[in-house]
Amino acid sequence: MIRLRPLVRSCIVGLLATVAPLALHAAAPTVVAPFPQNITPGGPPIPVTAPVESAHGAAILLWPAGAPGSEARRDEPEQISWRQEADIVFPVVSNIHAPSLTPFLPTTGNANGCAVIIAPGGGHTQLTIDREGYDLARWLAERGIAAFVLKNRLARDTSTPRGTPQPYTIDRDAFADAGRALRLVRARAAEFSLNPARIGIIGFSAGGELALLTAARHDAGQPGAVDPVERQSSRPDFFAPIYSGGLQRTDLVWSKDATPPAFLACAYDDRMPEQLAAFLTTLRRSGVNAELHICHTGGHGFGVRADRPELPVSTWHQRFVEWLGARGLLKKT
């Protein structure tokens, strides 16, 4: 029998007490063949190796007992497959019934207290989990910013058999997941060494629509809720819709007092410039501070790509961090 010294034993107990409530969710997605809509004729060859997510730690379940309406499917494995586009092939994740956050935390000496929820895109059908998720998260963590990659339920999930009704909607389920993510990170700000007033959201394409929804439809939380997470505000302290979906919606309201500042970005050779420019005008007329970047080329879905260093669009995320710094969100306290 091994006898632990009191100090060591107390450290182990303390570690377990810290980790246990996080409801770690580390099951690897099930590999499936590429979906027909994810194949682009003439694109790069699809690898013969199975798709995998890039390296990351265990995720945190947003609702340990199951997301509202998804309790019966919470143990169903996610799916991962290849997506082929004209110049790139990458893994995508679908069949998400247990929404989660994957944390990427900076080192203690480098942390500045700012946090970003990252909502990958994919047309609400799947998630571009690496270049619109984990890759950006690692890059932010290296610069002292805590990043949390969101896996939300998908309203047009490619894994749902054709002819079967989709179980989720954008405004009910995906929005609930994004709001819950903000509440959860804010509720555990002390554990992650965060400033609860410096927690925002960045979203790509379909994920950008979630950023829009959280910025427009947040609430202050429920002070009397049994669940401490639900007592927290779901308002992001900043939001960044990148080549965002949802910009043509007419049901979202923006105001100087309620809407957080915004960072906007897209490429000129995408369909987004007119929409983002119009959104900037809408925010300005509403008294909401915003910054817009339109790179001359880059297409849709550029995310974080290291294979095109000659393009200005490859450094858009540096502009994002500069914007956070200019707003005082990266000052160590």
N, C-alpha and C positions, 0 to 999 in steps of 0.2 A: 504494500500500500504506500502510495506517495503522499508525503505530508507537505503541504504548502505553507510557507511562512505567512503570517497574517497579512503583511503588506501585499504580497503577490496574490493571495487569495482574494483580498478586497479589490485589487485591480481587475482580476478576472470577473468577479461578480459585477463590478461597475461596467465592464465592457459588455457583458451579456445584457445588462439592463439598458444599455444604450442601443445595442443592435436589435434586440428582440422586438421593440415596438415598431421598427422600420418595416416589418412585414416584407422581408426580402423575397424577390421573385426572380429566379435565375434559370428557369427552364429554357433550353435552346429551342428555337423554332423548328418545325418540321419542314424538310426540304420538299418542294413540289416542282413540277415541270413549269417552264415559262408559260404564262397565259397568252393566248393568241394575240390579244390586244397589246401585249408588251414586246412583240417582235416587229422590228423595222427592216424590211428588205434592203439589202445593201449595207447594213450596219456592220460594225466589227463582229467577228465571230463570237458566239456565246461560249464561254469556257466549258471544257469538259468536266472540270471540277465542280463540286457542289457549292452553291452560294453560301456564304457565312457572313454574319455581322462582324465588323472589325472589333478588336479587343475593347472590352468595357467591363466594368464591375457589375455586381448584381443590381437589379432594378428594385424600386420601392413601389409596392402596390398602392394605388390611390385610395382604394377601399379594400382593406384586408379581408372583409367578409363578402366581398363581391360588389361590383358597381351596381347602382340602382337599375333594376331591370335586366341585369346580366348575371345574377347570382347562379343560375342553373348552368351557365356555360363558362364560369370563371376558370375551370381547370382544363378547358379545351386548349390545346397547344396552338401557338401562333404558326404561321406558315411563312417561308422565305423562298423566293425564286429569283431568277434573273430577269432584268428588263434591258432590252436592247434599243438604243436610239441611234441616230445617224452617225455619231462620232464617239459613243461611249456605251459600255455595258456595266451595269451595276446591280447590286442586290436590293430587293424591295421586300417589305414585310407586310403581311395582311392577316386576316382572321384574328383580329384583336378583340378579346372579350374581357380581359383583365387589364384595364388601362393602368399605366405605370409611369414612373419617372426614373431615369438612369442618371445618377449624379456623377459629375466630373468636378472634383474639388481642387482648388489651388493649394499649394503648400502653405503651411501656417505663416511663414515669414513673408510670403508673397501676396496673401489674401488682402483684398481691399474692402470686403463687406458687401460688394455688389453681386447680384445673382440674376441670371437670365434663364427663363423657361424657353426651350427651343421646340417649336412645333414643325416637324418636317412636312413637306408637301407630298403630293401624289394623287391629286384629283379626288380626294376622299375615297379612293379605291384601294390605296396601298400607301406605304410610307417609304420615301427615299431616305433610308435610315442613316447612311454614312455621310455623304457630302452635305446633306441638309440636316444632319443630326450630330452623330458622334464626332465627325471631323471638326466641325465648328466648336463643339463643346471642349475638345482637347485644346484647341487653339486659344479659346477664351480662358480656360483654367491656367494655361501657361502664363497668362497676363494678369493673373490675380482675381479673375472673375469666376465665381462659381456658376456652373452650367448644369442644367437638368433637362435631359432629352425626353420629350413626351411621346408616349405611345398611346394615342387616343382611339376610341372606337370609330369605325369607318362607316359612313352613311351609304357608300356605293361599293362595298367591299368586293373585290374581284374573287374572293374565295367563296362567296355566297353562290350556291348553284343557280344557274339560269332558270328562271321560272319560279324561284323561291323569293318571297318578299324580303327586302332588306330589313333587318331588325332594328337598325339605328337611324337617327336623323342628325343633321348638322346642328340644328338649333337646340335640340334636347340633349342628345348624348355626347357628341363631340364637344359642344360648348360646356356641358357639365364637367367633362374631364379637364378641360383647360382651366376652368374656374377653380376646380378642386386642386389642381396642381399649384396654382398661386396660393391658395389657402394653406396647403400642406407645407410648402416651403416657408411661408411666413410663420406658421405655427411652430416650425422647428428651426427658426432662424438662429437661436442661441446654439443649438447643436452643430450647425454648419458654419458658425462664426459669421453670420450675416447681419446686415442692418435691415430690419424689416421694412424700412422706408426706401429701400433701393432694390426692389424686386420687380423685374419687368418681363416682357414676353416678346420673342421674335418668332415670326412664322413665315414659311415659304409657300407661295402659291396657295394651295388649299389650307395649309397651316396658317397662312397669312389671314385667311378669313376668321380663324379662331382668335388671332391677335385682335382683329377688328371687333369681334363679338365681346371679348373680355374688356376691351377699352370702352365699349359703348354700353354694356349691360351688366356691369359689376354691381356688387352690393356690399354693405358694411359687415355682413355676417350676422349670425344669430347669437346674441350674448348668452342666452339661456340654453343653448344646445348641449346635449350630453356629450357629443363628439367634440373635443376641443378644436379639431381642425375646422369645423363648421362655424366656430365663433369668430374666425378670422375674416378679414376683408378679402374679396376677390379682385380688387382694383389693382391693375398693374401700375407701377410708378413710371413706366415708360412702355411704349410699344413700337414694334418695328415690323410692319408688313412689307416683305420683300417679294417683288413681282406677284403681288397678292391677288387671291381670288376674293370675291365678295364686294369688290369696289363699286359695282353698279347697283348694289342694294339700296333701296330707298326707305327702309324701315329702321335705320340706325340714326341716332341723334348724337350730335357732338356739341360740346359747350366748354367755355373757358374754365368753368368751375369744376366740371366733372371729368373731362377728358384729359388724360395724361399727355405729355409731349410725345411726338412721333418722329421716327427715323424711317425714311422711305427710299427704296432703291429698286432699279430695274435696268434692263438694257434697251437701247434704242431700237434694235432689230427684233423686239418682242412686241406683243400686242398691248403691252402695259403702259407705255409712256403717256398716252392721252388720259387713261384712267387715273394714273397716279398724279399727273399734273392737275387734273380736275379735283382729285381728293385733297391735294395740297391747298388749292384755292378754297375748298369747302372748310378745311380746318382753319385756315387763316381768317376767313370771314366769321368763323365761330370763336375766334380769339384763342385758338389752340396753337402753341408753338410747334413747328415742324421743319424738318430739313429733308430735301429731296436730292437724290443723286441718280442721274441717267447716264450710264456708260455707253459709248458709241457702238459697241458690239458685245455680244455675249449670249444672245438668245434667251430662251426661257429655261429655268431650272438650273442656272449656273452654280448655285450653292457655293461650296468651297472646293475649288479644283486647283491642284498644284501643277497640272499638266499644260497650262496655258499662261505662263508667267509674263508673257509679252503683252497681255491684254489688261487694260486698266480695271476691267471687271474682276480680275483676280485679286484685287486689293480692296474691294468694297468693304470687307469686314474690318480693315484697318480704319476706314472712315467711321464705321460704327463705333469702334472703341474710342476714337478721338472725340466723337460726339458725346459719348457717355462722360468722358473726362471733362469736356468743356462745360457740361452741366453740373460738375461737381460730384458726380456719382462714384468716382473712383478714388476719392481721397480717403486715406487710411485714418480711422478714428480710434 
